[in-house]
Structures are given as C-alpha cells and as structure tokens.
Amino acid sequence: MRKAVSLGRHTILVLRETGLFAPKIWLLSGALAISGLCGCKKTAETVDVSEVSVKAERPEQGDISEHIMADATLSPLAQAAISPKITAPVRRFYVQRGSPVRSGQLLAVLENSDLAAAALDNKGSYAAAQAAFHMQTEAQVPEDYQKAQLDVAQSKATLDLNQSIVSARRQLFAQGAIPGRDLDMATAALVQANAAYDAATRHLQSLQMVSRKATLEQAEGQLTSAKGKYAGAEAQVSYSEIRSPIDGIVTDRTLFTGETAAAGSALLTVMDTSALLAKLHLSQIMAQRLKLGDDATVMVPGVAEPIPARVALISPALDPGSTTVEIWLRIDNRDGSLKAGTPVRTSITGRTVPAAIKIPLAAVLTAQDGSKSVMRIGSDGTAHRKSVKLGIQNGEEVQVLSGLVMSDLVITEGAYGLDDGTKVSVAKDEDEKPAAGQGGQSK
C-alpha cells in the first residue's frame, strides 16, 4: 500500500510495508529542506553592481626629462687577444686567469734555444762588420787619400824638375855646348813627368769626388746589413717572449706549460675592465638629441640600484646594415664588480622640458592605430575617453602636449577595458586611510 507524504514543495512516496520508512523519511526530508533553503538564499544575495572602483589623479606641472631606453652588452675598455708570431712549445707561464698585468709585462716564454743561438751568430757578424767599418772609415780611406795627395805632390815636383832641365838644356844646345840628343832625352822625361802628374791629379780628384764616398757607403752598407740580420735574429728571440700590450686582467689562457703554441692562434686574452662600455644602437633622430657627456644609467641584472654612466662616444656615421647610430656609455668599474659580456638595460637622459604638464605613464591607453588617449572622470562621476597628444617620457611620467588641463581628473589604474560612460568611484590610497585608533571609536 502506498501513501504520499508532502514536505513543502517536495513529495515523497514511502512504502509503508518496509517498516523502516520513518528514519529515511526524516533524513531525506531534512536534506531536501536544506537544499531548498540554500537555493532561496542564493537568489536573495544577487547584487547589482553599478560602479567601478578606480584610482585617479590630476595632472601635475613640473620639469620632465626624456629617458631614452635601449638594451646593450658591457664591453671592456680595451682588449688584446695575444697570439705568438712563431710556433713553439710553451716553456713557462707567469700568469693565470684573473692575474692583473701591466703594459709590457712578461706573460709567458716559448722554447727559443735555436733562436738564441742564431741571434748570437748574427751578433758576431755584426761586431765584425763594425770593426771593418771603423777600419775602412778611420784608416784605409784616409790613408788612400793621403797617399793620393803625396803622389800628386811628388809628380808635381818631378814635373817642375824636368821643366827646369829642359829649359837649361835648350839654352846649352843653342850655345852649342851639348848635343841635341841630351835635349831630346830631357824633353822625353818632361813628357813622362807631365803624364804622371796628370794621373796623380785625376786619382786624387776621383778619391775626393767618387771613390772616397763610395768606399764609405760600401762600408756603411755592409755594417747596416749585418746590423739588420742581428736585429732580425733578436726579434725572433723576442717573439718567444709573450708580453702584454695593455694594462688589464688576464681573462683567458688556452694552453698549459709544455703544449705547443701555434703562430697566429690566441694564447692569452687581456682585458682592461677598469671601465666598461655599454654599446647600443639608436635611431638617427634619437641620437641627434644626445651629446658627449650626457648622463645615463645602466640597470645590471642582480644589482638593485642603477649604475651611473656617461655618453663617451657618438658614432659620426650610420651603421650600414641597420642605419642606426652606435652610442658608447662609459661606466666606472675600478672595483671590478661588473663583468664584460653582461647584458644590461640602459637609460640616457635626453632633453628636459620645464613646467610641463605630466601624467603617470600608466594612465595612457594606446589604440590599435597607435593613437593615444586617457579616461577622464567627468563631473557626473562617469568615465569618458579623451584623446591626447604626448611629448617626452621618463619611464614613469609622460608629458601631455594637448588634450588635458590641470583640473582634469585622469584614471591611473583601472582604465583598461573601461567603456565610455561607465559610472566610477575613486578609491583612496592606503596611505590616505586613517591609522588604527584614529577617525572613530571601536565598539
């Protein structure tokens, strides 16, 4: 036999024959009653939201400086990848990675016994050439010159003697005191003396004009040749001594003692990291706003505060590939805290506009076509989109050229996705709320 039991809106069919219907009825009815109550409560709690809470500020007036942002990589002030000019095993290293070095300091030595022997041989040849040069220039050439002068004087005296003999014999021959054969013999001797004098004179002249100069040049050439060979041998020895061309720190050492260093392959790398350069590329329009010495900051990963820097170089020509201008920022690094090769974010302080109208950069909305606007709160408490023309920005604030006045109230948080005409309420900042225990009594 079936009996219908009604509990509120719910109807339960119970089988009386079971004998256990009473507990089940009450459990089931209780659950259904609770479910009904929950459903009714959810309907009652429906709230109609009519206002959107936002944060807003009025524009400020003051100086604003342009900040030009760009990514860069830190580079050393100077760098030298030192490679030997000869191929030889490494005899000894004098530095390790991280060793500070000075310009001209000996860093490593290659095996150079054969080169040292060749240099010694050429040194001997050079010494012999020096001795020969001194002998020729200080002894032989002066002696030859003096001998030529003596020959000229002697031949001149002989010529004068023969001339006096010929004159005397002519007089005697005219008087009939001597035969003609004696006059002929004196005349022949005069001709020979004259020829000897001419030869001695020409020899002296050649020594004065050509031979002496050529002999000196020949001696000097032999000396120079010997000196060059000796210098070349010494240079080969010097190539086995690896020295630093700059002040800095050893950042790389590719080999160990005993390994063979190949000519032209980098053996050691030295970097001057006393100052670092952040090298970045900017458009020509931005680069034209900068000048040498402009202030800048560099944000380094892991470093909380920005590091000061200055514009050290503005390239005078555009990069042919990107048509940008390369800018160098110099950063002091005498403490060695920064590392070359670190990627950084740079900010260069450009032009400054005094008494500018400015708003927070977060208040600016950018449309798909690139136009800029803000959400302004009207006197009726609704938000209205207002187009604006912007000027320079510093990363936090932006200059407003037109579209706003100082009395406008601009939404700084909550404007994204807000429809025009939406009712808004301005939320107060936490620091504007009264402190605990103030502004009222607690119950």
C-alpha atoms as one frame of an Amber mdcrd trajectory, in Angstrom:
protein
   0.000   0.000   0.000   1.420   3.396  -0.949   0.925   6.703   0.901   2.044
  10.142  -0.298   3.843  12.353   2.194   4.212  16.069   1.332   7.164  18.087
   2.703   6.896  21.639   1.484   7.372  21.586  -2.307   8.668  18.046  -2.378
   6.568  14.887  -2.465   7.956  11.594  -1.232   6.495   8.205  -1.861   7.046
   5.872   1.039   6.496   2.105   1.169   4.672   1.508   4.401   5.370  -2.224
   4.242   9.111  -1.844   4.853   8.764  -0.794   8.485  11.880   1.405   8.190
  10.303   4.277   6.425  10.270   6.767   9.316  14.076   7.429   9.655  14.545
   7.540   5.920  11.716   9.955   5.566  13.131  12.382   8.077  16.679  12.191
   6.691  15.554  12.725   3.148  13.157  15.487   4.040  15.854  17.287   6.041
  18.266  17.190   3.127  15.652  18.469   0.740  14.693  21.247   3.117  18.309
  22.405   3.459  18.716  22.310  -0.335  15.640  24.452  -0.731  16.878  26.955
   1.811  20.259  27.255   0.057  18.574  27.886  -3.253  16.476  30.608  -1.800
  19.461  32.301  -0.151  21.493  32.391  -3.406  18.661  34.157  -5.134  18.394
  36.714  -2.370  22.112  37.539  -2.425  22.150  38.736  -6.090  23.748  42.266
  -6.152  23.514  44.763  -8.945  26.952  46.394  -9.353  26.577  49.892 -10.798
  30.010  51.474 -10.107  33.639  50.529 -10.936  36.324  51.358  -8.402  39.381
  53.081  -9.953  42.325  55.228  -8.967  42.695  58.702 -10.397  44.990  61.721
 -10.250  45.068  65.240 -11.595  47.901  66.277 -13.972  50.993  67.805 -12.390
  53.186  70.606 -13.669  56.957  70.443 -13.406  60.209  69.632 -15.179  60.423
  66.361 -17.097  63.498  64.855 -18.707  63.423  62.424 -21.591  64.851  58.975
 -20.894  65.988  57.027 -23.945  65.926  53.305 -23.175  67.907  50.626 -25.020
  69.460  47.216 -24.470  73.235  46.805 -24.598  76.092  44.489 -23.658  79.022
  45.511 -21.483  82.371  45.531 -23.292  85.894  46.116 -21.902  87.577  49.469
 -22.331  90.416  47.706 -24.187  91.026  44.086 -25.147  94.023  42.207 -26.561
  93.966  38.636 -27.802  97.709  37.895 -27.699  98.985  35.350 -30.228 102.644
  34.371 -30.835 104.339  35.038 -34.173 106.210  31.738 -34.050 105.190  28.144
 -33.427 106.956  26.676 -30.408 106.199  24.828 -27.149 105.411  26.897 -24.072
 108.374  26.829 -21.693 106.713  28.751 -18.852 103.645  30.805 -17.925 103.983
  33.684 -15.471 100.247  34.460 -15.096  96.935  32.712 -14.554  93.355  33.700
 -15.326  92.412  36.692 -13.212  96.004  37.911 -12.839  96.338  41.714 -13.088
  99.064  42.737 -15.557 100.777  45.916 -16.710 101.698  47.003 -20.212 104.977
  45.331 -21.274 104.848  42.701 -18.520 106.227  39.248 -19.414 103.350  36.744
 -19.506 104.903  33.601 -20.998 108.092  32.302 -22.652 108.290  29.853 -25.568
 111.187  27.490 -26.319 113.847  29.653 -28.043 117.254  27.908 -27.789 117.722
  27.738 -31.564 116.657  31.343 -31.977 119.041  32.481 -29.257 121.926  30.652
 -30.993 121.094  32.281 -34.329 120.971  35.658 -32.624 124.385  35.047 -31.087
 125.851  34.152 -34.503 124.453  37.308 -36.060 125.756  39.321 -33.154 129.280
  38.153 -34.008 128.836  39.048 -37.665 127.589  42.457 -36.653 130.634  43.018
 -34.431 132.949  42.048 -37.331 131.118  44.416 -39.660 131.512  47.206 -37.117
 135.276  46.580 -36.952 135.569  46.567 -40.751 133.580  49.780 -40.942 135.833
  51.523 -38.456 138.923  50.206 -40.262 137.765  51.492 -43.618 136.439  54.818
 -42.446 139.147  55.626 -39.931 142.234  54.029 -41.529 142.004  52.826 -45.111
 140.119  55.705 -46.688 142.220  58.440 -45.005 145.420  56.599 -45.889 144.406
  56.256 -49.550 143.526  59.935 -49.628 146.821  60.963 -48.086 148.777  58.707
 -50.488 146.965  60.247 -53.443 147.877  63.714 -52.207 151.525  62.654 -51.814
 151.550  61.180 -55.307 150.249  64.448 -56.709 152.886  66.460 -54.836 155.679
  64.100 -55.888 154.646  64.067 -59.526 154.351  67.861 -59.471 157.889  68.154
 -58.106 159.218  65.764 -60.753 157.393  67.733 -63.429 158.861  71.023 -62.225
 162.369  69.498 -62.154 162.084  68.169 -65.678 160.794  71.503 -66.905 163.879
  73.303 -65.458 166.156  70.676 -67.027 164.594  71.127 -70.446 164.912  74.909
 -70.196 168.596  74.698 -69.224 169.451  72.216 -71.965 167.763  74.335 -74.575
 169.989  77.219 -73.670 173.082  74.971 -73.744 172.026  73.434 -77.025 171.544
  76.909 -78.506 175.109  77.781 -77.432 176.411  74.502 -78.878 177.531  73.257
 -75.526 175.560  69.968 -75.635 174.425  67.681 -78.390 170.801  67.537 -79.460
 170.439  64.028 -78.008 170.671  65.428 -74.452 167.901  67.929 -75.198 165.696
  65.193 -76.642 166.149  62.979 -73.577 165.256  65.867 -71.231 162.158  66.632
 -73.321 161.033  62.956 -73.164 161.496  62.921 -69.389 159.384  66.072 -69.154
 156.557  64.447 -71.089 156.613  61.415 -68.754 156.639  63.632 -65.672 153.684
  65.610 -67.016 151.716  62.376 -67.655 152.472  61.115 -64.144 151.306  64.391
 -62.668 148.058  64.281 -64.641 147.405  60.685 -63.484 148.067  61.527 -59.841
 145.811  64.568 -60.041 142.915  62.610 -61.576 143.307  59.867 -58.940 143.132
  62.435 -56.148 140.093  64.033 -57.722 138.347  60.659 -58.048 139.046  59.904
 -54.395 137.658  63.286 -53.419 134.527  63.074 -55.549 133.664  59.386 -56.015
 135.881  56.715 -54.567 136.035  58.008 -51.004 132.253  58.453 -50.863 131.608
  55.069 -52.480 134.026  53.337 -50.133 132.320  54.886 -47.136 128.886  53.926
 -48.445 130.051  50.376 -49.132 131.414  50.040 -45.609 128.282  51.540 -44.150
 126.093  49.218 -46.247 127.921  46.137 -45.028 127.572  47.341 -41.455 123.860
  48.036 -41.906 123.280  44.605 -43.422 124.985  42.897 -40.525 123.049  45.029
 -38.079 119.756  44.141 -39.777 120.465  40.416 -39.611 121.343  40.727 -35.944
 118.176  42.737 -35.247 116.095  40.128 -37.097 117.577  37.337 -35.007 116.929
  39.317 -31.831 113.349  39.908 -32.965 112.862  36.163 -33.389 114.049  35.707
 -29.823 111.695  38.457 -28.628 108.785  36.719 -30.363 109.273  33.846 -27.954
 108.627  36.244 -25.061 104.902  36.969 -24.786 104.243  40.399 -23.231 101.050
  42.309 -22.514 100.394  45.295 -24.794  97.924  46.891 -22.321  97.131  47.206
 -18.636  94.373  44.872 -17.564  93.408  41.423 -16.297  94.083  38.030 -17.887
  90.663  36.654 -18.823  91.694  33.597 -20.852  94.659  31.221 -21.131  94.173
  28.473 -23.696  97.222  26.231 -23.098  99.313  24.698 -20.323 103.096  24.602
 -19.953 104.652  22.205 -22.486 101.871  22.460 -25.062 102.719  23.895 -28.469
 101.520  27.382 -29.242 100.644  27.896 -32.905 101.564  31.113 -34.671  98.518
  33.336 -35.094  96.377  31.482 -32.522  95.339  33.341 -29.364  97.398  32.191
 -26.394  96.267  34.758 -23.790  93.497  37.362 -23.601  93.910  40.551 -21.573
  91.046  42.982 -20.914  91.103  46.426 -19.385  87.969  46.376 -17.221  88.791
  49.436 -15.105  85.942  50.960 -17.097  83.308  49.210 -19.194  81.486  50.346
 -22.309  77.793  49.737 -22.883  77.471  49.752 -26.678  73.970  50.378 -28.028
  72.348  51.455 -31.276  69.768  54.227 -31.590  67.871  55.746 -34.460  69.350
  58.826 -36.055  66.542  61.016 -34.665  67.220  59.914 -31.079  70.997  60.150
 -31.496  70.705  63.765 -32.653  69.248  64.669 -29.240  72.370  63.446 -27.423
  75.786  64.965 -26.843  79.029  63.751 -25.316  78.940  63.770 -21.535  75.168
  63.297 -21.187  74.132  61.495 -18.009  72.901  57.915 -18.238  72.183  54.928
 -16.021  72.691  51.218 -16.530  70.471  48.547 -14.996  72.506  45.378 -14.393
  70.828  42.045 -13.557  71.372  41.245  -9.899  72.219  44.843  -8.951  69.425
  46.655  -7.120  70.351  50.252  -7.898  71.029  51.735 -11.366  74.704  52.407
 -12.046  75.659  55.901 -13.301  77.282  56.255 -16.723  78.082  58.930 -19.306
  77.918  59.164 -23.087  81.511  58.618 -24.228  81.089  58.246 -27.996  78.516
  59.066 -30.643  79.450  57.465 -33.941  79.923  60.036 -36.712  78.496  57.643
 -39.304  75.450  55.389 -39.564  75.822  51.635 -39.352  75.462  50.483 -42.982
  73.469  47.395 -42.049  70.909  48.810 -39.611  71.169  52.556 -40.457  71.430
  53.258 -36.722  73.971  55.260 -34.730  76.277  53.452 -32.313  76.470  55.029
 -28.848  79.008  54.157 -26.136  78.292  54.661 -22.453  81.322  54.628 -20.155
  80.867  53.032 -16.720  83.441  53.209 -13.951  84.443  49.696 -12.829  87.590
  50.172 -10.792  86.200  47.887  -8.099  85.752  45.086 -10.650  82.149  44.384
  -9.637  80.839  44.381 -13.216  81.746  41.746 -15.789  82.316  42.189 -19.501
  79.683  40.496 -21.631  76.796  41.186 -19.229  73.516  42.171 -20.971  72.137
  45.397 -19.478  69.301  47.882 -19.890  70.435  51.461 -20.421  68.676  54.777
 -19.911  70.107  58.027 -21.293  68.856  61.380 -20.033  67.974  63.468 -23.067
  66.319  66.842 -23.374  64.489  68.460 -20.414  61.197  70.381 -20.693  60.498
  72.835 -17.838  56.993  73.460 -16.443  55.474  70.617 -18.435  52.007  69.138
 -17.835  52.594  65.494 -16.995  50.603  62.426 -16.003  51.584  58.875 -14.993
  52.511  56.729 -17.958  50.117  54.034 -16.683  47.166  56.329 -17.435  47.834
  56.343 -21.201  45.806  53.997 -23.421  47.104  53.058 -26.879  44.661  52.126
 -29.651  45.375  49.689 -32.468  46.064  52.585 -34.838  48.649  53.984 -32.390
  46.565  56.902 -31.174  46.838  57.844 -27.500  44.023  58.577 -25.062  43.136
  58.669 -21.371  39.959  58.071 -19.348  38.835  61.324 -17.711  36.257  61.404
 -14.921  33.518  63.939 -15.544  31.564  65.970 -13.027  28.772  63.363 -13.146
  31.173  60.635 -11.923  31.362  58.801 -15.262  34.484  57.962 -17.278  34.949
  59.494 -20.712  37.695  58.732 -23.231  39.796  61.758 -24.127  42.338  61.855
 -26.952  45.700  63.376 -26.003  48.914  64.361 -27.723  52.009  63.291 -25.788
  55.591  64.548 -25.635  58.643  63.119 -23.914  58.569  60.499 -21.170  60.945
  59.333 -18.466  59.672  55.804 -17.920  57.214  56.783 -15.160  55.596  60.006
 -16.357  54.792  61.433 -19.766  54.364  64.992 -20.999  50.901  65.995 -22.258
  51.081  68.472 -25.121  47.328  68.836 -25.655  44.007  67.277 -24.613  44.084
  67.854 -20.843  44.010  70.738 -18.391  45.283  70.848 -14.829  41.771  70.481
 -13.341  41.004  67.199 -15.169  40.810  64.012 -13.101  42.531  61.176 -15.002
  42.138  57.474 -14.221  45.580  55.979 -13.486  44.510  52.427 -12.535  41.506
  50.538 -13.843  41.068  52.361 -17.157  41.934  49.378 -19.361  38.785  47.863
 -20.871  36.558  50.515 -19.309  33.654  51.568 -21.511  32.945  55.205 -22.177
  30.231  56.468 -19.833  30.834  53.896 -17.093  29.995  55.051 -13.576  33.190
  55.007 -11.478  34.190  55.653  -7.894  37.650  56.835  -6.938  39.359  54.588
  -4.382  41.647  56.148  -1.822  45.246  55.023  -1.454  46.209  53.057   1.616
  48.368  55.885   2.922  45.352  58.207   2.889  43.301  55.975   5.226  43.270
  56.908   8.918  45.561  54.947  11.152  44.193  52.365  13.576  42.627  54.003
  16.613  42.000  57.270  14.768  38.964  58.647  12.967  36.455  56.907  15.280
  35.944  54.722  18.345  35.897  50.998  18.190  32.893  49.194  19.554
